[in-house]
Amino acid sequence: MLQAQRIIAVANQKGGVGKTTTSINLATALAACGRSVLLVDFDPQGNASTGLGVEERTHNSYSVIAGKSDSDTAIQATQVPRLDIIPTIVDLSAAEVELSDMPDREFRLKAALRKISKQYQYIIIDCPPSLGMLTVNALTAATSVLVPLQCEFYALEGLSQLMRTIEAVRAGLNGDLQMQGIVLTMFDTRNKLSAMVANDVRSHFGDLVYNTVVPRNVRVSEAPSFGQPVLIYDLKCPGSQAYAALAAELLRQEAEAA
């Protein structure tokens, strides 16, 4: 069995930036490239689970960190070859409060993933849109952070807060945590603002920003209602092609760093 090369937390405290869409489709694209991948739905909204058509959620990320289920029991196969998922339920929202009374509260997810990480080359964690205890758990468990950033006027607002949280976790809980990169999402070619925001982000963060840009695409929005990643729903649409390119860029990045 291979040790997980990367445990990637997909994080941004702002909602509606394409975080879950990126988690689902990056995981799907990596699996399509022959990698063994686990997607951990760690957002109480459960959109990643819904987006992959998962209905059975008796064992889930909440029951795992609460100590009610073993992590290997919670793993489910998906319709995508080589892609498994640990789904979630809305009860996970209660964990923000419950974790405060648990021993090793910041390390619950890390301990759960340690038991199964050798089964996968990549583990993708879909974080909630907040910087609470769930996201801290994800950052503590992760080897790197991928930040989806919507191409809108307030894109950079709040990003500094996320960066401070990442630095705090690196300093106190997970010294190995790295920035995987920033991926620009919902890029509208008809809107000059998108290009201005993209240029602004690249000027601030340089090589941390992926070359791949995910366009605003109606097929990407439609796919979750059919319980499918967009790469299965419509492989040829611009959104699918962007996520395939993102996976290829990430794999090149990993190869160059090896």
ROPA-265412 format. One record per residue (C-alpha): x, y, z; residue in one letter. Coordinates in pm, whole numbers. Layout:
BEGIN
east|north|up|residu
X|Y|Z|a;
...
//
This chain:
BEGIN
east|north|up|residu
0|0|0|m;
116|354|-76|l;
132|620|191|q;
-92|912|101|a;
126|1153|-97|q;
-100|1440|-9|r;
-383|1510|232|i;
-524|1827|80|i;
-765|2048|274|a;
-980|2251|34|v;
-1057|2557|243|a;
-1203|2905|226|n;
-1416|3057|500|q;
-1629|3235|238|k;
-1919|3034|102|g;
-2010|3011|-264|g;
-1653|3014|-398|v;
-1661|2669|-559|g;
-1500|2486|-268|k;
-1715|2172|-279|t;
-1725|2173|-659|t;
-1347|2188|-662|t;
-1320|1910|-403|s;
-1548|1675|-597|i;
-1407|1739|-941|n;
-1040|1755|-846|l;
-1085|1421|-665|a;
-1262|1278|-971|t;
-993|1405|-1209|a;
-712|1262|-993|l;
-893|926|-986|a;
-930|942|-1365|a;
-553|989|-1380|c;
-513|653|-1207|g;
-463|776|-850|r;
-641|619|-553|s;
-839|900|-388|v;
-1050|945|-75|l;
-1283|1245|-46|l;
-1373|1339|311|v;
-1693|1543|333|d;
-1623|1763|635|f;
-1884|2030|564|d;
-2209|1982|764|p;
-2409|2086|457|q;
-2306|1754|302|g;
-2295|1889|-52|n;
-1996|1676|-152|a;
-2188|1364|-48|s;
-2494|1476|-242|t;
-2282|1576|-540|g;
-2153|1219|-565|l;
-2498|1067|-525|g;
-2432|921|-178|v;
-2752|845|12|e;
-2642|596|281|e;
-2469|796|553|r;
-2509|589|870|t;
-2133|594|919|h;
-1997|939|841|n;
-1735|1199|925|s;
-1930|1311|1231|y;
-1959|961|1378|s;
-1588|908|1303|v;
-1457|1213|1491|i;
-1712|1156|1769|a;
-1567|808|1818|g;
-1890|631|1722|k;
-1759|477|1397|s;
-1421|355|1275|d;
-1287|548|979|s;
-1260|237|762|d;
-1626|155|835|t;
-1733|499|709|a;
-1561|464|370|i;
-1791|412|72|q;
-1710|347|-290|a;
-1850|600|-538|t;
-1959|575|-900|q;
-1611|697|-994|v;
-1349|420|-1017|p;
-1067|464|-760|r;
-1263|735|-574|l;
-1404|662|-228|d;
-1581|896|12|i;
-1647|941|381|i;
-1985|1118|366|p;
-2132|1349|627|t;
-2460|1448|787|i;
-2590|1775|930|v;
-2506|1652|1283|d;
-2146|1744|1203|l;
-2243|2104|1276|s;
-2279|2007|1643|a;
-1916|1898|1648|a;
-1802|2262|1659|e;
-1938|2269|2016|v;
-1877|1906|2111|e;
-1511|1912|2010|l;
-1436|2176|2272|s;
-1484|1913|2545|d;
-1301|1630|2370|m;
-941|1532|2443|p;
-698|1620|2162|d;
-981|1816|2004|r;
-769|1958|1720|e;
-637|1612|1626|f;
-957|1404|1598|r;
-963|1397|1219|l;
-587|1343|1193|k;
-610|1038|1420|a;
-899|897|1216|a;
-720|944|883|l;
-394|799|1013|r;
-565|458|1027|k;
-658|459|658|i;
-413|693|484|s;
-198|411|348|k;
-490|301|132|q;
-482|620|-76|y;
-242|834|-273|q;
-458|1145|-225|y;
-705|1240|45|i;
-915|1549|-27|i;
-1094|1717|266|i;
-1389|1941|178|d;
-1387|2195|464|c;
-1685|2398|592|p;
-1711|2769|501|p;
-1577|2885|837|s;
-1256|2896|1038|l;
-1392|2703|1337|g;
-1281|2381|1503|m;
-1378|2163|1204|l;
-1150|2356|970|t;
-873|2354|1232|v;
-908|1974|1248|n;
-880|1955|869|a;
-573|2180|861|l;
-411|1981|1140|t;
-470|1657|947|a;
-360|1794|610|a;
-23|1811|442|t;
-134|2107|229|s;
-411|2359|170|v;
-583|2436|-161|l;
-778|2762|-166|v;
-1053|2815|-426|p;
-1093|3188|-486|l;
-1390|3332|-672|q;
-1314|3599|-931|c;
-1521|3873|-771|e;
-1460|4216|-619|f;
-1422|4094|-261|y;
-1207|3795|-352|a;
-904|3901|-148|l;
-1114|4012|148|e;
-1090|3743|412|g;
-805|3561|241|l;
-558|3727|478|s;
-759|3587|770|q;
-737|3238|621|l;
-362|3280|573|m;
-325|3383|939|r;
-519|3073|1046|t;
-295|2854|830|i;
13|3015|986|e;
-126|2964|1337|a;
-195|2596|1267|v;
152|2557|1118|r;
311|2720|1422|a;
119|2535|1690|g;
-39|2217|1554|l;
103|2107|1219|n;
452|2224|1130|g;
444|2030|802|d;
141|2215|661|l;
210|2374|321|q;
20|2589|76|m;
-77|2369|-216|q;
-196|2671|-409|g;
-481|2904|-500|i;
-721|2819|-782|v;
-931|3093|-940|l;
-1294|2988|-986|t;
-1611|3121|-1150|m;
-1410|3323|-1402|f;
-1647|3510|-1636|d;
-1483|3587|-1970|t;
-1755|3845|-2045|r;
-1670|4041|-1733|n;
-1360|4263|-1719|k;
-1374|4243|-1340|l;
-1282|3873|-1349|s;
-964|3949|-1542|a;
-881|4238|-1307|m;
-928|4017|-1000|v;
-721|3738|-1155|a;
-436|3981|-1228|n;
-459|4125|-878|d;
-443|3780|-714|v;
-148|3676|-930|r;
38|3997|-846|s;
-12|3930|-475|h;
58|3556|-465|f;
267|3483|-774|g;
350|3117|-824|d;
102|3010|-555|l;
-177|3071|-808|v;
-246|2787|-1050|y;
-235|2866|-1420|n;
-565|2681|-1461|t;
-871|2901|-1418|v;
-1215|2745|-1366|v;
-1476|2930|-1574|p;
-1830|3009|-1473|r;
-2018|2725|-1646|n;
-2383|2622|-1620|v;
-2296|2252|-1664|r;
-2086|2269|-1346|v;
-2388|2409|-1162|s;
-2624|2145|-1302|e;
-2412|1837|-1227|a;
-2472|1813|-846|p;
-2849|1790|-894|s;
-2785|1468|-1086|f;
-2551|1337|-815|g;
-2256|1343|-1053|q;
-1923|1520|-1084|p;
-1925|1748|-1387|v;
-1650|1530|-1539|l;
-1907|1251|-1564|i;
-2208|1471|-1632|y;
-2046|1647|-1930|d;
-1681|1565|-1992|l;
-1645|1808|-2282|k;
-1781|2121|-2115|c;
-1537|2400|-2021|p;
-1574|2330|-1649|g;
-1476|1965|-1688|s;
-1180|2055|-1905|q;
-1065|2308|-1644|a;
-1074|2055|-1359|y;
-890|1800|-1573|a;
-625|2065|-1640|a;
-608|2153|-1269|l;
-545|1789|-1178|a;
-273|1765|-1442|a;
-111|2084|-1312|e;
-124|1956|-955|l;
36|1626|-1056|l;
314|1813|-1239|r;
362|2025|-928|q;
396|1710|-716|e;
640|1551|-961|a;
862|1860|-965|e;
866|1875|-586|a;
957|1507|-548|a;
//
